[in-house]
């Protein structure tokens, strides 16, 4: 695990957009606010970090936007684990 990779992925605009979309799909009232709560746990998840690091090592120009690198399923599973439960 590399802190540098986690930092780069957490600031990758394409990945941030995909994570925001997952938050919206999961019912977040304010998906942009939810992004702030989940982006670091998502990017530091071992599967996401390893995939992102591998893509960087192979010179992928868009690791966060490439669905073959980080799948929607990976994003969804990590968002669901990190997204706070809605309060009533």
Beta strands, then each sheet from edge to edge (+ up, - down):
end
